[in-house]
Amino acid sequence: MLDGSVDFAEDRRCKDVIWALLFGAVATACVVIFAIAVHFGDPSSLPSAEITNYEAQAVDWATREISILHHDLSIIFAALSCGLILTFVWVQLLKRASLFFMVATVLALALASICLGIYTWNLAYRTNSNFFLLISFLCWTFAAVVLFVSYILRERITFTAEIMQRCGKVLQRIPWLVAVPFVVSVIYLALLGVWLLGFVYLFSIVEVETVETSSSTVYYTFFKQNIRWLFLVQLLGGLWTFSLLSAFEQYVVARVVYACEENHSMPFNSLAVGKKALREMLSTSLGSLAFGSLLSAMAEMLGLFIKYSGVKGKIKIPEFCCLQSLTSFAQYLIQWTNGFSYIYVASQGHSFGHASAQTYRLLQTGFSRIVLASVLVNYLLAVGTLFFTFLVGGTTIALIEHYHYHVGLISVFVTFCSIYLMFHITGRLILITVNTLLVYLFENHRILSQELAEIKDIFDLRRLEETGNVVRI
């Protein structure tokens, strides 16, 4: 265990093999379809002859914007460097003052609702509108409910703050984990580009029909409609692959974090566990991850079909709204529960079905604490991501304006998007780490069924163990 070769699940056999084979078959079919589309497709035949002018304009626009980005590259790099430093500052703040930030964000939400209520009440007074009056009362009611619920659940908020502090310590101990979601994001964007390119070529496969006349030969060009149905295979394969990438990310992070908690008071080689997690992810646990990601992909595919039917008018508006709400909720629920199942697959090496049963047991025991922790952490991360994004981006623009330095709009857009992506990746890593800590503490201490005083005793004991003030017998 001291060399990082901890193995907290000895039975690491291949499970759910059928789903790994099925994913391989779908992926192979997508590659074959892409090759056929690239070989026979002709994207230049999609629009009318006016495309030449549009292409020239697009090339000129792209060349101009790229030159602007090259001119502003130093500013973009400086802003990204500040954003990278602030991500580490953010983790440190969450580790040392997570309870303060949780209370502050909840109070900020209530204060914003009160201010919005005052503003709409003023509008209602000036315009004599009952609608704005109703909005103001709803805002005040929402603020009162937020404050009341926060007071009632103050112990659970304290519990979530303890988990967040523990999360900060884990990420400080394993800083290279930040690279995992970053690498997954780069792979995701690359595959997304290839996936969209395959659609373009697939829908541009044409067929030429020759008609002989008495005076000449006439050629008719038309698109093959039947072959376009292959896009369904590409759609399923793409959604499944993207869901599987997310599962890979959660698996590696959960495997390393869980092992870190197993060795929290001893020397720990996180890179060795990370390499082992990669091998297991692509071998023994691939089928389980493919099974869970297939459920997410099918839910997303169903949602897309419902949206398409609504746009085409095949579903009436009331039914469309209900179906879309239900599918959106089902997608979120599947992704949320799958996250805990992936953690069980990573930590204990079980099949996805067994991991789902353990997730059900976990939620059955500590549903309120887990749901509240999920809501609070997601809200805190969203607020932090937006705050730091606009802080860095706004400061950059203010300095540019102060020194009268001309910067292109595309540079501002790229700066904001890059900083947001950076903090979003960090926030996603924090969320996965928090969920892993919840699973670990439940499986090893049954912490979700204990009172707050007992929870504090466990955390205090762990702090003493880490500082070497407690001797294990």
Secondary structure, 3 states (H helix, E strand, C coil): CCCCCCCCCCCCCCCCHHHHHHHHHHHHHHHHHHHHHHHHECHHHCCCCCHHHHHHHHHHHHHHHHHHHHHCHHHHHHHHHHHHHHHHHHHHHHHHHHHHHHHHHHHHHHHHHHHHHHHHHHHHHHHCCHHHHHHHHHHHHHHHHHHHHHHHCHHHHHHHHHHHHHHHHHHHHCHHHHHHHHHHHHHHHHHHHHHHHHHHHHCCEEEEEEEECCCCEEEEEEECCHHHHHHHHHHHHHHHHHHHHHHHHHHHHHHHHHHHHHCCCCCCCHHHHHHHHHHHHCCCCHHHHHHHHHHHHHHHHHHHHHHHHHHCCCCCHHHHHHHHHHHHHHHHHHHHHHHHHHHHHHHHCCCHHHHHHHHHHHHHHHHHHHHHHHHHHHHHHHHHHHHHHHHHHHHHHHHHHHCCCCCCHHHHHHHHHHHHHHHHHHHHHHHHHHHHHHHHHHHHHCHHHCCHHHHHHHHHHHHHHHHCCCCCC
